[in-house]
Amino acid sequence: MPNHTPSTAQPAGRKAWLGLLTVLALVLLVAMDGSVLYLAMPRVTSSIRPSAEQALWILDIYGFVVGSLLITFGNIGDRYGRLKLIMAGAVIFGLGSLGVAYSTTPEAMIAFRALMGLGGATLLPSGLAIVSALFADPRQRAQAIGIFAATFAAGFAIGPVIGGLLLQRFDWGVVFLINVPVVLAFLLAAPLLLREVRATRYGRIDAPSLLLSFAGILLLTYSIKSAAAMGFGMPQIALSLLGILALAIFVRRQSKIEFPLLDLALFKDRIFLIAILTGLLSLVVWSAAGYLSGIYLQSVLGFEVFTAALLTLPGAVVLTLTCIGTSRIVERTGRKAALVATHFLISAGVFLLLFTTTGAGAIAFVASTVIAGMGFGLSFSLVAEIAVSAVPPERAGAAGSIAETSNEIGNALGITLLGSLAALVFRLSGPGVAGTLNETLDHAGLSDAAVMQAKEAFMAGLHLAVGLGGLLTLLVGIAAWFWLPRKLPD
């Protein structure tokens, strides 16, 4: 509820708002890098020829590195200073972007995307803490944090659009080169406009927990990708078991140590649990649908990249407007109804992709992005707010970090799980020329029958992936409706 008591804090001046704009430039870049590759991947595939497995790694290694390190870097920032950390992260992010732009092999691109993730993991938690410290007045601080969240959501939405516009005129590397001048501008402006922020109390960084979580996630996802590309044999089984074991030890360790990376006790609250599941699933569906749709529009329907970018624009506009208007929607419907609507809108939207075919589907795609965009907009705006409000004030920081992490991990899991499922279907039912649709279509001397078989195999994989994603989202929405209390806490 709004606070009608006059605040004794001094309202922020122009310097604080300029500082906010400085941080928002980086936030926009980090969010865009979660989606900017979706339209660029056909060009990347034709240029550096990654295998099906490597293509999936190019897409999601960034999200896995960011998601695995968000909480850890939040702790490091509390200890050594948020401004120092975010400036170091910006340098790493810029160098990684430069390396990706000039990569000539899949291995190099994967490595530099991982470096970008290392830098990106410092930016979100530190940026939010710095923005909060800029505004002493509670009302202005809430406004600034709302702008921060809306910018992050808008970055996810406009990434494919901006990428498509650039790819119309330039080579694919330009979508990463644009990061460099923004990073340089930030490094020049930050010391003048921002101030150092540290926590008064911080915990010890538990290195074993960091290594266990990172190794567990990567081993498990590598086994899934490898199985989709080459079949499920003993090496994949061994890696899966190692990954599961590492994650099991990680979870057990969190309940034993004083300062856990993941506060498991928070998940006992059903409101918090549903909020985190919402953040995770919405990004799983978002990333998988975005990746597969980008290939569909260009490689199946044959649209130029600029036309494909224009087709994503209505959904991006709806998503951004929904983010901005979420507070008014919640005032009218209540938090529970808005959270449940998130799932129903996303599932309804992605189910429309089931009506796409090898010959037509642009209208179904646009309708899908518009309907699902409303759900994504609600999710991006609601998840962190509901998660934080569900826990005691002294645990709000941990809840916020888990909410951000669920988004990043979800963004990567969508490509790993649903993208690998689509790749497996293509491998089993495609013409057997290559592991991906773009590699197959680039193959010299391919017959018309083989081209049609490849496109139909891709469509089968797309339909199975989005159908499963929509079903999971629908089931969580139904669970939220029956399981959550009628009124969620403010």
Summary of the structure (lengths in Angstrom):
residues: 490
radius of gyration: 21.8
end to end distance: 7.2
largest distance: 75.0
contacts: 1861
relative contact order: 0.13
helix: 81%
strand: 0%
